[in-house]
Amino acid sequence: MGASDFASLPHIGESVRRKEDLRFLTGAGQYTDDIQLANQRCAVFVRSPHAHAKINSIDTSAAKAMPGVRAVFTGADLEGKVNGLPCGWLITGTDGQPMKEPPHPVLAQGKVRYVGDAVAMVVADTQQQAKDAAEAVAIDYDVLGACTDVRDARTSPALHDAAPDNHCYQWAIGDKAQVDAAFAAAAHVTRLDLINNRLIPNAIEPRSAIGSYNRGTDEYTLYVANQNPHVERLLMTAFVLGLPEHKVRVIAPDVGGGFGSKIFLYAEDVALTWAAKQLNCAIKWTAERSESFLTDAHGRDHVSHAEMAMDKDGKFLALRVHTDANLGAYLSTFSTAVPTILYATLLAGQYATPQIHVEVDAWFTNTAPVDAYRGAGRPEATYLLERLVTRCAWEMGLGQDEIRRRNFVTQFPYQTPVALQYDTGDYPACMDKANALAEVEGFAERRKASEAKGLRRGIGYSSYIEACGIAPSNIAGALGARAGLFECGEIRVHPTGSVTVFTGAHSHGQGHETTFAQVVAARLGIPVENVDVVHGDTGRVPFGMGTYGSRSISVGGAAIMKALDKIEAKAKKIAAHLMEASDADIEFANGEFKVKGTDKKIPFGQVALTAYVPHNYPLDKLEPGLNETAFYDPANFTFPAGTYICEVEVDPATGVVRIDRFTAVDDFGTIINPMIVEGQVHGGLAQGIGQALLENCVYDRESGQLLTGTLMDYALPRAVDIPEFRLDTVCTPCTHNPLGTKGCGEAGAIGSPPAVINAVLDAVRDLGVKDLDMPASSARVWQAIQQATA
């Protein structure tokens, strides 16, 4: 079945109401912190108050003597028994050497490297007892100099012996000689320095985990708020604890948001699992919001210089980029791939730029580890490129839309100069729809109306592209991935004709229980209500790679389609026997098996029952049952793309920015459930607007203290900050997966920040403001206007 055939099936393209919402709205969801196991204790972690310090001594005697305390563990207790946390992606530098990979201990050993670094774990009967005991742990530190800004890393005290200059790797892609030659012949060069501000993930549910141990079977179970339980288990057993994988079960129940921050193997998960055996009890830890600010992996934090070479007509000739990427104090699970494979390879954008060269330097600093956050490298690439393209337009005297049109890729497949090959797309169509939906023709009149009120109005464009469903495994492996990137799907047809789907993908807000059910119901011709979806449990689901990088429907859904192919093939043989025909003459559509050229037909339910009550077909030729499993390793990324247009009003007297309207036109290929897609875009836009206008993680540059460590200091977007969105789609189906789908979960967060900042700059350009970094807070905008007009 091809993508076009699939898109025409019933249930596909329908806004089916989410099946999972009933339990969430009625309080019947079960999150990790809701789980209470027998003989369960509580853990609290003692964390470093210093960004960089030697640990002279740790005195736990007072804490151990306090009421209810079962144990206090330090790095010394784990040394030689528990390995450090691994990094899941090996980067090879421009010198041909592997990246520097210093140890990442589960509990600090000899030194702490950021505020919040875990030094000890207290286990007690109640959380309050554990908290009280944690305060009694006495630690003597020698405070060292700290570095929080990536631009200071080279000259700051070394965090790790393995990286004496704090440099992890230098990596590059593209043909530097060709790029330099293109710049030498260019009619015009546009240059831009910019910062992609550090963000702190703030899922509604903080991280939580429960480690338990069964002495009778020598088996461990970890309940954890995590996006990919099989990967969590693999990393923890194979690299850290050295346990047989089949002796560890990881269960990720309902998860209240992830956005990338719950992909990783964290120290707390390992410590709880290991300690559960030591104490022969279950141990729960749930982060407080202040812990989440300090210890959840942060996002972004790039400092870049970019240059675009153009001919006299504004056609792009070459792009040159250098980026310094902040990795934080340790290498998190996928941190090294974000500023390289997931960032630099997207810098072609939607444009047919003949030559591109990107150089990335990655550094250690005394800050929380930095890793994937909604979009993971793609927002950083889009922000740099779309800010630069808009700057090119202004310097060349062209409209923001016109310079993009002159440079769009129009022939597919298109091989970029930075490794990726786009299979399909229609970028001018997205631009046309966006211009019409945004009513760009009326912008001049709206600008006049704003000026009459003493306000400045600006319009900003962003034409993004995203690479979703990172693939294929063999190519990713060659580029440093230490895991496969496939997905699994199991279809279990029951005798009554209802179906259970087991998927290695994980749903933490995306609506998989509805969307995947639609795919199966459409293919088998049964009601959506007759399909249940199971995920998040390594004890029930075949090995899968979880959910991140907008991969679930394109990779996980494709695995389900392959399993459905096997179901259909076997079911046709059963139907053929029942109707005394050849299985080659059986057609299957809309839930019925028919013999070609006749009126003979039987429903899917009858075939399902026959599979389990095999009185009517030869057991010597067919096994009983109707249950199939398939794995899918994608042949390429999928490439959703779109154009976003933002209009803002700026009050020059106060610097206050108000988004007046925001238009988003996306190409997600085949859309399974438009309502769910719209919700995903809304959420992504809100997060992107948050980065552009409000969110900013700030460390004190001298002490290394986190200054934005609470919701009093770190501004998240609220309803008043978000306009009513105007959304539409273009559809160019993906050519290499059976659904024709692309990813949609991260697009809004990728395309929106540059659209907002381009709009703000457009509003204040005639006041002399030339540049502005995110977030464009009222204070920053006001200061920029004052400096420009002074």
Buried (B, 14 or more C-beta within 10 A) or exposed (E): EEBEEBBEBEBBBBEBEBBBEEEEEEEEBEBBBEBEBEEBBBBBBBBBBBBBBEBEEBEBEBBBEBEBBBBBBBBBBBEEEBBBBBBBBBBBBEEEEEBBBBEBBBBBBEBBBBBBBBBBBBBBBEBEBBBBBBEBBEBEBEBBEBBBBBEBBEEBEBBBEEBEEBBBBBBBBBBBEBBBBBBEEBEBBBEBEBBBBBBBBBBEBBBBBBBBBBEEEEBBBBBBBBBBBBBBBBBBBBBBBEBEBEBBBBBBBBBBBBBBBBBBBBBBBBBBBBBBBBBEBBBBBBBEEBBBBBBBBBBBBBBBBBBBBBEEEBBBBBBBBBBBBBBBBBBBBBBBBBBBBBBBBBBBBBBBBBBBBBBBBBBBBBBBBBBBBBBBBBBBBBBBBBBBBBBBBBBBEBBBBBBBBBBBBEEBEBEBBBBBEBBBBBBBBBBBBBBEBBBBEEBEEBBEEBEEEEBBBBBBBBBBBBBBBBBBBEBBBEBBBBBBBBBBBBBBBBBEBBBBBBBBBBBBBBBBBBBBBBBBBBBBBBEBEBBBBBBBBBEEBBBBBBBBBBBBBBBBBBBBBBBBBBBBEBBBBBBBBBBEBEBEBBEBEEBBBBBEEEEBBBBBBBBBBBBBEBEEBEEEEBEEBBBBBBBBBBEBBBBBBBBBBBBBBBBBEEBBBBBBBBBBBBBBBBBBBBBBBBBBBBBBBBBBBBBBBBBBBBBEEEBBBBBBBEEEEBBEBEEEBBBEBBBBBBBBBBBBBBBBBBBBBBBBBBBBBBBBBBBBBBBBBEBEBEEBBBBBBBEBBBBBBEEBEE
